[in-house]
Amino acid sequence: MTMQLCFSATSPYARKVLMVAMEKGLESEIKITPMATFTTESDIWNQNPLGKVPVLSTREGTILCDSPIICEYLDSLSEETPLVPRSGEGRWQASNFHALADGIMDASIQRTVEIRQRPADMQWEEWHTRQSLKIDKTLQVFEAALTAGKFAKTFGIGEITLACALGYLDFRYADENWRKDCPALAKWFEEISQRASFIKTSPPEGA
Ligand SMILES: N[C@@H](CCC(=O)N[C@@H](CS)C(=O)NCC(=O)O)C(=O)O
């Protein structure tokens, strides 16, 4: 059965899933269906009771609703280019990097929702500060891990997710310049940004 991906071009989680599909050579098996989010009118509610993208309808027709589980499913479809080592310490390292980079996305999305959905006179400054603290602290963890040579030699799930999280910071918060305190990460990101899967999934400018 053709897989179907409920997608939003501005969602870093959806971008991660599509990048995973591309890195695994599965792109041609997936029909991409754009979905509106943050509205009760959207068809996304018929796919996911949480009203969020991404959602994947699998080869078997099972509906998967959260990006980590979708990535795990796609990775399981072939032994080629495994995105998570199948066993050993590397497995937990990769999964932890995945969770931390997802956390950068979570904190960034919290800020974006606050800024874009909530009236200007109801903005809660402390909330932005708290989310920014999470982002800054996690970026420093990645900066230290990269400097200590702890990134995977291949482009694994942790690296893909981090690339999407940094891409999202550039997309929504370019003026805050995350690069200033993360020189190693900035250099790594410049190289990673040349990958076809990253270029092809860039969010549309001005969206
Ligand atoms: N934990 C989820 C998060 C997905 C998520 O928050 N998606 C956002 C778009 S970036 C969304 O659809 N939000 C709509 C809503 O919260 O109503 C995942 O990893 O897939």
Ligand as a Chemical Component Dictionary entry (heavy atoms), coordinates in Angstrom:
data_LIG
# 
_chem_comp.id                   LIG 
_chem_comp.type                 NON-POLYMER 
_chem_comp.pdbx_formal_charge   0 
_chem_comp.three_letter_code    LIG 
# 
loop_
_chem_comp_atom.comp_id 
_chem_comp_atom.atom_id 
_chem_comp_atom.alt_atom_id 
_chem_comp_atom.type_symbol 
_chem_comp_atom.charge 
_chem_comp_atom.model_Cartn_x 
_chem_comp_atom.model_Cartn_y 
_chem_comp_atom.model_Cartn_z 
_chem_comp_atom.pdbx_ordinal 
LIG N1  N1  N 0 5.446  15.277 19.406 1  
LIG C1  C1  C 0 4.880  15.555 18.108 2  
LIG C2  C2  C 0 4.775  17.062 17.929 3  
LIG C3  C3  C 0 4.064  17.433 16.621 4  
LIG C4  C4  C 0 3.620  18.897 16.619 5  
LIG O1  O1  O 0 3.614  19.573 17.647 6  
LIG N2  N2  N 0 3.226  19.370 15.424 7  
LIG C5  C5  C 0 2.743  20.728 15.309 8  
LIG C6  C6  C 0 3.275  21.372 14.036 9  
LIG S1  S1  S 0 4.960  21.805 14.221 10 
LIG C7  C7  C 0 1.224  20.710 15.187 11 
LIG O2  O2  O 0 0.697  20.053 14.304 12 
LIG N3  N3  N 0 0.524  21.447 16.070 13 
LIG C8  C8  C 0 -0.877 21.611 16.007 14 
LIG C9  C9  C 0 -1.500 21.639 17.385 15 
LIG O3  O3  O 0 -0.762 21.507 18.389 16 
LIG O4  O4  O 0 -2.716 21.788 17.447 17 
LIG C10 C10 C 0 5.757  14.898 17.047 18 
LIG O5  O5  O 0 6.939  14.668 17.313 19 
LIG O6  O6  O 0 5.248  14.560 15.959 20 
# 
loop_
_chem_comp_bond.comp_id 
_chem_comp_bond.atom_id_1 
_chem_comp_bond.atom_id_2 
_chem_comp_bond.value_order 
_chem_comp_bond.pdbx_ordinal 
LIG N1  C1  SING 1  
LIG C1  C2  SING 2  
LIG C1  C10 SING 3  
LIG C2  C3  SING 4  
LIG C3  C4  SING 5  
LIG C4  O1  DOUB 6  
LIG C4  N2  SING 7  
LIG N2  C5  SING 8  
LIG C5  C6  SING 9  
LIG C5  C7  SING 10 
LIG C6  S1  SING 11 
LIG C7  O2  DOUB 12 
LIG C7  N3  SING 13 
LIG N3  C8  SING 14 
LIG C8  C9  SING 15 
LIG C9  O3  DOUB 16 
LIG C9  O4  SING 17 
LIG C10 O5  DOUB 18 
LIG C10 O6  SING 19 
# 
